[in-house]
Amino acid sequence: MANKIIYKKYFLVVGANHRSSTMLFRDKLAIKDRQLTNVYDRLLDAGIRQSFVLSTKDRTEIYAFHDPLTNPASEIIKLLSSHAGVGRGEIEAQTYVLTSGEAFRHLLAVCCALDSLVIGDPRVSNILNTSYNAAKHAGKTGVELDLLFEEAFTTSKRVFRETEISRRPVSIPAATVQVARDLHGDLSHCSGLLIGAGEMGEMLATSLLSAGLAHLVVTHPTLTKADSIGQNLNCHVGRMEELPILLAKSDIVLTSMNTRRFTLTRDTIKSASTIRRRKPILIIDTGVPGDVDYAVVELEDAFLYTLDDLEKVTREGVKTREVETNKAWKIVEDEVTNVFTEQEKLVSDNKGLMSNDFIEGLRQKALAEALGDADKATQLFFQSLKQYEKATKALPGVESNDLDK
């Protein structure tokens, strides 16, 4: 069970995400790495001694444990207004302010990729983890904030371990990445080839590169078009007359010509497969009408997917994702209950149960003994809490469930 001894009433998050705000607003609100020090200093000046700033393409959020200011959220909104160069009214209209259990529920949703553009995208949790650790080692967080984020990361691992929320694609690009990984495994050892200049082909190539594809070549009958896409994707350009050689070197082929004749025939792929010594080749045909002769499926080492095939994978993913998302939310709600709802029952009485003043003493003691080492302070704080809880349970007149009240 999560450690419930935390200052719940002093925890909040103020931010904007893809649901609460426009992209233009988020661009203004974005906090770049070089601006972080200034933002953290201003938070400290406002009396917010523990904070974490998360700023990505989809969200900018400030998580904080703070001293009992009259209105800490107002201070953060003022800071964001100044930083973004927009009026306070616009900030308030496109941001949210969450406190206590609601703030923790939101943190869990972000960490478990339940509040992201692509539900279940594990990269979201990785970005959050990396960013938080950087802030922690820079001394910007603190014991109480570390406790909550430790719980969030633990919950995230549980969600991805106990559900399949990240394993079923719900978009054509995600389905492309999945079938590529199903066939080839780690894409960092794979080479790709994009034939044509269609929008869908370029989008899928971008997704594969983001998923770790090691090498990509683009080719087109018109060299200027190939050069343009090559610049967009930051990849190599090959000549169309070299297509047989390019195919033989490619593990994944995307076709996006959209002509009324086959760009790739059965014989073309068979020749490439022979040169590849029958190493599997994945072919994604995005052409409408198709660019690839369907007879290619007769080849043992060629795996052909059309847009219809990818849409089928996506539909199956949507059905599964809904079930798995509900499972993930159940885990999140259980954790919120463990950490916050039960905390409402905590009392301080003459039986020796923990009071806020006592907890503050433990926190200060841990900080002093750790000599500025945030990781060590967190460890010492946990140890003190566990030792005190164990000792208190043994006191006469204190039932084993008193500490859960």
Secondary structure, DSSP 8 states (H G I E B T S, - for coil): -----S-GGGEEEEEE-TTTS-HHHHHHH---GGGHHHHHHHHHHTT--EEEEEE-SS-EEEEEE----S-HHHHHHHHHHHHHT--HHHHHHH-EEEEHHHHHHHHHHHHTTSSSSSTT-HHHHHHHHHHHHHHHHTT-S-HHHHHHHHHHHHHHHHHHHH--TTTS--SHHHHHHHHHHHHHS-GGG-EEEEEE--HHHHHHHHHHHHTT--EEEEE-SSHHHHHHHHHHHT-EEE-GGGHHHHHHT-SEEEEE---SS-SB-HHHHHHHHHHTTT--EEEEE--SS-SB-GGGGGSTTEEEEEHHHHHHHHHHHHHHHHHHHHHHHHHHHHHHIIIIIGGGG----TT----HHHHHHHHHHHHHHHTT-HHHHHHHHHHHHHHHHHHHHTSTT--TTGGG-
